Amino acid sequence: MQPENKKALKEWAIVCKALDEGRQIFLTRKGGILEKRGGFEVENREFFLFPTYLHQNKEELSPAVHEELDQVNASEPKGLLHFQNYAVVQETVIVRELEKLKKLEPLQIGSWKLLKDRFEWGDEKSLQVVLLRVYRLPKPLTLSLKDSYGGCKSWVDLEKSLSTNGVQPVVSDQLFQKRVLEVKRAIDPT
């Protein structure tokens, strides 16, 4: 693990919370408006999770987290960024069969509509599953929100490097390996 890093990946704050609590160990990505031509790429194997509040909506989330979304939105820090988690990419898998995604639904907080819409968006019918080992910082790190961090892009270069000293995994090694197997079996049960 890098002792310092200035790379961050933008993700909905509600998903960052699920990752922080160990309820989810992966992200699904296709690519945003400002992504490279081929869509989302894992440009960095290690990064801070950058919680975003724009575009979060209940119809793209499991009903079980609708009330939680209201709480997360109400706690949005105005003009500031709070980094609580650091992530290391363990593996990426491209899913090219829509029916396989249905089995991922209970393993994350997104709705079936979200998975299906992301899969079908664009020319290539697929979705990237990014398995993450997530770590919690000993205390949140705070930066000012800069205009350069805005826009529909996944990756952000922070104004300065942040320390990863003292990070602890959000779930045990044993539980993480169990969840990785669950995700892999859902994607490819053979």
C-alpha positions in Angstrom: 0.0 0.0 0.0 1.2 3.5 -0.9 2.1 5.6 2.2 0.6 8.7 0.5 -1.6 9.2 -2.5 -3.4 12.0 -4.3 -5.7 10.0 -6.5 -9.4 9.7 -5.7 -12.3 7.9 -7.3 -15.7 9.7 -7.2 -18.6 7.5 -6.1 -22.0 8.2 -4.6 -21.8 9.0 -0.9 -24.4 6.2 -0.1 -22.2 3.7 -1.9 -19.1 4.9 -0.1 -21.0 4.4 3.2 -21.9 0.8 2.2 -18.2 0.1 1.3 -17.1 1.7 4.6 -19.4 -0.6 6.5 -18.4 -3.7 4.6 -21.9 -4.2 3.2 -20.5 -4.1 -0.3 -17.1 -4.9 -1.7 -17.3 -3.9 -5.3 -18.3 -1.1 -7.7 -20.0 -1.4 -11.0 -18.7 1.0 -13.7 -19.4 1.7 -17.3 -18.1 5.2 -17.9 -19.2 8.8 -17.5 -19.7 11.6 -19.9 -16.1 12.8 -19.6 -14.6 9.3 -19.6 -12.1 8.2 -22.2 -13.6 6.8 -25.5 -13.6 3.2 -24.3 -15.4 4.0 -21.1 -14.3 3.6 -17.5 -10.7 2.5 -16.9 -9.0 1.5 -13.7 -6.3 4.1 -14.0 -5.2 3.7 -10.4 -5.0 0.5 -8.4 -5.1 2.5 -5.1 -7.1 5.6 -4.3 -9.2 7.5 -1.8 -13.0 7.2 -2.1 -14.4 10.6 -3.0 -18.0 10.7 -1.8 -20.3 12.6 -4.2 -23.9 13.7 -3.6 -25.0 14.7 -7.1 -27.2 12.2 -9.0 -27.9 9.9 -6.0 -31.6 8.9 -6.3 -33.8 6.4 -4.7 -35.0 4.7 -7.9 -31.4 3.5 -8.5 -31.0 2.1 -5.0 -32.4 -0.8 -3.2 -35.5 0.1 -1.2 -33.7 -1.0 1.9 -31.5 2.1 1.8 -34.0 4.7 0.8 -34.3 6.2 4.3 -30.5 6.0 4.7 -30.1 8.0 1.5 -32.1 10.8 3.1 -29.7 10.8 6.1 -26.6 10.7 3.9 -27.9 13.6 1.8 -28.7 15.7 4.9 -25.1 15.2 6.1 -23.5 16.6 2.9 -20.6 18.8 4.0 -20.9 22.1 2.1 -17.7 23.3 0.5 -15.6 20.5 2.1 -14.6 16.9 1.2 -14.3 14.3 3.9 -12.2 11.3 3.0 -12.8 8.3 5.3 -11.7 5.4 3.1 -8.9 4.2 0.9 -9.4 1.4 -1.6 -7.1 -1.1 -3.4 -8.4 -2.8 -6.5 -8.2 -6.6 -6.1 -9.6 -7.5 -9.5 -11.8 -6.3 -12.3 -14.2 -8.4 -14.2 -16.2 -7.5 -17.3 -19.7 -8.9 -17.3 -21.2 -9.3 -20.8 -24.4 -11.2 -19.9 -27.2 -9.3 -18.4 -28.7 -12.3 -16.5 -25.4 -12.7 -14.5 -25.8 -9.2 -13.2 -29.2 -10.1 -11.6 -27.3 -12.4 -9.2 -25.1 -9.4 -8.1 -28.2 -7.4 -7.0 -28.3 -8.7 -3.4 -24.6 -8.2 -2.9 -24.7 -4.4 -3.3 -27.1 -1.5 -2.6 -27.9 -0.5 -6.2 -31.2 -1.5 -7.7 -31.8 -3.9 -10.6 -32.7 -0.8 -12.6 -29.3 0.7 -12.0 -27.4 -2.4 -13.0 -29.5 -3.0 -16.1 -29.4 0.7 -17.2 -25.6 0.8 -16.8 -25.2 -2.5 -18.6 -27.3 -1.3 -21.6 -25.9 2.2 -21.8 -23.7 2.9 -24.9 -22.7 0.6 -27.8 -21.1 -2.2 -25.8 -23.5 -4.2 -23.6 -21.4 -4.9 -20.6 -20.5 -3.7 -17.1 -17.3 -3.7 -15.3 -17.2 -5.1 -11.7 -14.3 -3.7 -9.7 -13.6 -5.7 -6.5 -12.2 -3.5 -3.8 -10.3 -4.1 -0.6 -11.5 -1.0 1.4 -9.7 0.5 4.4 -10.9 3.0 6.9 -8.7 5.9 7.9 -7.9 6.4 11.6 -9.8 9.8 11.3 -11.4 11.5 8.3 -9.2 13.8 6.3 -10.7 17.0 5.1 -10.0 19.2 2.1 -11.7 22.2 0.6 -13.9 21.4 -2.4 -12.2 22.7 -5.5 -13.9 23.6 -8.9 -11.3 21.3 -10.6 -12.8 18.3 -8.7 -16.2 18.9 -10.4 -17.7 17.4 -13.5 -18.8 14.0 -14.7 -15.5 12.3 -14.4 -14.5 9.3 -12.2 -10.9 10.1 -11.4 -9.7 13.2 -9.5 -6.1 14.4 -8.7 -6.3 15.9 -5.3 -4.5 19.2 -4.6 -2.1 17.4 -2.2 -1.1 13.9 -1.2 -3.0 12.4 1.7 -1.5 9.9 4.2 -2.6 6.3 4.4 -0.9 5.8 7.8 -3.0 3.7 10.2 -5.6 2.5 7.8 -7.5 -0.6 8.8 -9.5 -3.0 6.6 -13.3 -2.5 7.1 -13.8 -6.3 7.1 -11.6 -9.2 8.2 -9.4 -11.0 5.6 -11.6 -14.1 6.1 -14.9 -12.2 5.5 -13.4 -10.4 2.5 -12.3 -13.6 0.9 -15.8 -15.1 1.5 -17.5 -12.1 -0.2 -15.1 -12.2 -3.1 -16.1 -15.8 -3.7 -19.8 -14.8 -3.5 -19.3 -12.2 -6.1 -17.3 -14.5 -8.4 -19.9 -17.3 -8.1 -22.7 -14.8 -8.9 -20.8 -13.7 -12.0 -19.7 -17.1 -13.1 -21.1 -20.0 -11.2 -19.1 -22.7 -13.1 
